[in-house]
Amino acid sequence: MDVARHYSENIKRMKSSEIRELLAVSQKPGVISFGGGLPNPQAFPVHHIRTILEDVMEEEPHLAFQYGTTKGRQHLRQAIADMVAKEGIRATAEDILITVGSQQALDLIGRVFINPGDTVFLGLPTYLGGINVFRAYGANMVGVPVDDDGMDVDLLEEKIVAAEEQGKPGKLIYSVPTFQNPAGVEMSPERRRRIVELAEEHNLVLLEDDPYGKLRFEGETLKPLKAHAEHVVYMATFSKVLAPGFRLAYVIAPDAVLKKMELAKQTVDLCTPMLTQSVALRFISEGHMEQHIPFIIDMYRRKRSIMLEALEEYFPPGCTWTCPRGGMFLWATLPDSIDTRDMFPAALEEKVAYVHGRAFYVNGGGQHSMRLNFSFPSDEDITEGIERLGRTIKKQL
């Protein structure tokens, strides 16, 4: 039987994640990998989770092992509402949907809003998981350059107007404004205000992805886009501040949007596991979250600084990189003569891995760039890995 001829157009549009493929290659013994977007295992609050699990088993197994509502456990949603209020976001428990990781939240957004051919504006570069979701739903993706102050909103406005004039008005703007993946930059306050205005002026859905906002090492705390306007659809995750294995995230959105997302989620998995929700609820309500995040920040700040020092020492002249004030990544750009995808096999020969820049572009750009993760490797491996990578680059010149 030729089963391939029965595949849907949807699955035909999907592409395997280049990061997942690179991670598989870079798992060879002795390879130092800057490729994955992985939190450091030493940042996992194992002791607290063990204690909380015991308490949950003792006190509420009838809840933790049962089906839950699609929207999520009410007490956890209220705890999240109280938590984001400190960031300037006004929300109640009814404004929040709990999802199985932020990738599910992205997929639900695609289900709710994107028809084949719809125009989505996103950064150059931007998060690969977002690109893959929008591609799967057949979106026409229009890239907008990102600089040290985030997405260039003046160019965004030009592209919005151009799309309208071409009879293909935009539907959605996807933004990672704080310590963006992959570049590590943050959008300036002025641009934050302007992108919210543009979305309202042109009747566009503004989707804010905020997985790294709580991991600020230095600088003034900037309000999320959601704090500027209630029409913003906001998503965040526990993966970077608790543990990615919990696959737990949340969306804050206007009531009409949330109802459609809840309906879409019912067809996917009915509900988010109650066990992980119960653990997260206690982790927040017992005060562990507020105590734990500074510990993660101190660790990642140190690792970021070690990587920046190693780049200064081992990368050759002509290379540049971002200096993130938070998050888990920085973005390095090499001389124009070097294609980072073509260089990857040579890097593996030196037993070091990264993600080439093309993976994060929708227009074929990023040939000379790479994303480097500093949160996962040990301090010693960061220095050694950057030395190996610098040696690889020098051989290409």
N, C-alpha and C positions, 0 to 999 in steps of 0.2 A: 504493500500500500504506500502511495506517495503522500504521506501526511503533510509534507511541506506546502502543498498547494492549498491546504485548508487553513493555513496561518492567517490571522487577521492582519489588516493593514496597520493596526496599532503595534503589534509585536514586530512587524517588519521595520517600523521606524525606530525601534529601540536599538541602542548600541551598548555593548559591554563597557563598563566603566574602565577607562584606561588606568585609573589609580588602582583598582582592584587587580588588574592584570600585572601592573608593575610591582605591587606588593607581593604577589605570588613569586615573581622572579627574584625579588630582593630578599626572600627568606632563606637564601642559601647561607650555609655556615660562614661566619666571618664578615658578612656584609653589614656595614653600618648604613642604616636606612634613615634618610630624612624625608621619605616619601609619604608615609601614612599620616593621616590627621588624627593621631592617637594621643589621648591623655596619658600621662605618666602613671604606671601602676602604683607607684609610691604615693600618688595623690588619692587613691581609693580609700575611703574611710572604713576599712575592714572591721575594726573593733566595734565601731558604732553600729554598723550594719548587722554584725553578728548578734549584738545585744538586742537590737530592734526586732530582728527576726524571731528571736526567742520570745520576746514580749508579745509579738503578733500571734505566734503559735499558741501561746498560753491564754491570751485575752480575747482574740477575735478571729479564730480560724474559720468560723461560720461566715465571716465577711471576706477574708483574704482568699479563700478557695472557691468562692461563689462567682457566678456571673455578676457583672455590674451594669449600670446604665451606660448607654453609648457616650453620653457627654462626659462621664467620669465621676469619681467619688466627690460628693458635694463638699466635704470638709477639706479635701485637698484643693479643690478649686477656690475655696474661700482663703485658704492659706496662701495660694499663689496671688490672689487679688490683694491681700495684705502686703505681700512681698513686693509686688511691682508698684504699689502705691508709693513706696519710698523712692522710686525712680521717676515719679511724676505721672504714672499711668493710672487713670481713673477706671476702675473696673469692679464688677461684682462677680460672684461665683457664676451667675447666669450668663456672663459674657465670655466664659472660658470653656474650651473643649480640650480634653486630655487625649493625646495621640500616642501611638507606638513609635516614638522617635520623631524627629523633625522631618525625616524623609517621607514618612506617611503624611505629615501635614502638607508638605509640598505636593504630594500626589493628590490629596483631596482638593487642594486649590485647583490643580489641573482639571480634575473631574468636574468641578463646579463651574469653572470659568472658561476653559479653553476649548474652542472648536478648531478643526483643521484650518489653517490659514490665518488665524487671529494673530495680531501683532503684539509681541511682548518685548519691552525694553529692558535691557539688563547691562551689567558692566562688562568692560573689556579690560582686564579679565574678570571672571566671576566664578562662583561655586559650581563645580562640575555636576553635583547632584541636582542643582536647579536646571542646568542645561539639559540634562538627560530627561527630566520630567517634562519640560516644555517641548522637547523634541518628540517624546512619546505621544503627546497629544496633538502633534502636527502644527505647533505654533510657528509663526514667522518671527524668528528672533532677530532683533535689531540691537547691535552692540553700541554702547556709549563708553568712550575712554574713561579710565579711572586714573587719577593722579594722586599726589600726596594728600589732597583734601577730599578724596573720595570721587564719586561719579561727577563728571563735568555737567552740571545742570543746564548751563547755557547751550551746550551741544545737545543735551537731552531735549530741550525745548525745540531746537531746530529740527530734530528728527521726528518729534511728535507732530509738528506742523507739516513737515514734508509728507508724513504718512497720511495725514488728513487730506492734503492736496492731491495725493495719488489715489484717493478713494479707499484707502486701507487704514482707517483710523485705529489707533492703538486701543488695547483693552487693559493691559496690566503693566506696571513697572515693578521689577524685582530688584530689591536693594539689600545689601548687607553693609549697613552704614558704619558699624563699629568693629574695628580690627578685622577687616574684611578677609575672607578666605577667597583667593589665595594671597592677596597682596599685603595684608596686615595693616592697611591704612584705615583712617577713620574720617568720615565726612565732617566737614566744618559746620559750625552752627548756622552760618548763613545759608549754606547749601541745604542743610536739613530743613530749614524753614521754606526754602524755595521749592524743593521737590514735593513737599506737602501741598504747597499752593498750586503747582503745576498739575498734580493729580486731580485736584478739585476743579481747576479751571477747565480741564479737558475731559472730565468725567472718566478718569482712569482708576482702576483698582491699584492701590499702592500696597505692595506686600513687603513688609519689613522682616528680615531674617536676622535674629539676634542671638546666636549661640555663644558669643564671646564677650558680651557687654560687661559681665560681672568680673572679667579677668583683666582689670586695668592695673598696670604697673605704676604709671605716673601720669601727670597731667590732669587737667580739669575734667570732671565727669560731665559728659554731654547727655542731654535728654534724648531718649529714644524718639523716633519719628512719631510713635503712637502717643507720646506725651503732648505732641503739638496738635493732633487732630484725632477725633474719635473714628473717622472713616478709615483710618489705616488698619490693615489686617496685619497683626503682629504675631510672630511665632518665636518661641525660645525653647531651650532644651535643658534637661538635667544631665545630659551626657558629659558635659565638660566640668560640672561642679559636683556631681555625685558619682556616677559610673555609666559608661556607654552601654554596658551589658543589661541595664535596666530597660533600655529602649523606651524612654519616657520623655515626652515633650508636651507642649501646650500651645494653643492658639487663642488669641484674644481678638474678637472681631465684632462688628455690628450684629445685632440680633438676626437680621434677615440672612446674612452670610453664614452665621454660625448654624442656623437651622438647616441650610442646604449642605453644609459640611457634615453635620451630624447624620443627615439622611444618607450621604455618600459613604460615610464610615460604617453605617449599618450593613451595607452590602459587602464591605471588605472584611471586617472581623468582629462585628457586633459590639465589642467593647474592648478597652485596654485592660490588661490583666490587673485584677484587684490586689494581688500580692505586692507587685511593685509599687502600686499607688499607695498601699498601706505603709510600706517602708518609707517612701518619700514624704508622706504626711507626717510621720513621727520624726523624721530627720529634720524637717522644718520646725515643727511645733515644739520640739524639745530643745531648740536653740543650736543644734549642731551645724546647720547650714551657715549661720552668721560667723561661727567660730572657724569653720573649715575653709571657707573661701580665701581668707587672708593667708592660710597655709599654702594653698595652691598658688596664689599670686606670688608669694615669696620664692617658691620653687621655680616658677616659670620666668620670673624676672631675672633670676640668677642664670638660668639656662639661655635666655635671650642675650644677656650681656656676654656670656662666654662665646656664643656664636658670633656676635658682632666683633669681638676682639679677634677671634680666629679668622674671620673674613678679612679684616684689616691686615693680618699677618701673612695669610697664605694665598689670597686671591691676587692675580696679577693686575697691573694697571689696565684701565679700560673697563673694568667691571664695576657695577654699581648695585646697591641694594637698599631696600626700605629699612627704616629703624622703627619697628612697631612699639607702641606704648602700651601694648596689651595683646591678649590673644595667644596664638600658638604658631604663627607662621611669619616668615618674611619672604620677600620676592627679590630675586637676584637677576640682573640683566648683564649678559656677557657681550663682548665685542661682536659686531655684525657678521664677522666671518665664521662664527660658531653657531651651528644649529643644535640646540640642546637635545632634540629627539635623536638626531644622528649620533650625538656624542654619548648617548646612554650606554651602549655596549662597552665603550672604552671605560666609562666610569665603573661599570660592573667588574671589569678586569682589575680595577684598583680596589674593588670590594667596597664601593660606596654607591648609594642610590638616591634618587630625587624624583620629582615629577616634572616633566618638561612643560613649558609654558603653553604649547598648542592646546593641551587638554582643557584649558580654561577660557578659550576663545571660541566665539561662534562665527568669526569671519576669517579664520585661517591665520590669525596673528600669533604672537607669542613665540616665534621661532627661536629667539635668542635669550629666552628667559626660563627661569625655573622656580618652583616653589620649594622652600626648605622648611621643614618642621623642626622646631627646637624643643617641644614639650616632652617628646618621648625618649630620645636617646639619653644615655648617662652623660654626666658632665665630661668625662674623659673621652667618650665616643664622639661628642660634638667636636672637640678640638681635633681629634685624630681624623674624623670623617671629613671635616673641612680641609684639613691638610691634604688628604687623598684627593678630594675634589679639586682643590687648587692645582695639584700636580697634573690631574687629568686635563684641566683647562689649558695649562701652559703647553702641554704636548699638542694641543689643537691649534695653537697660534703659529 
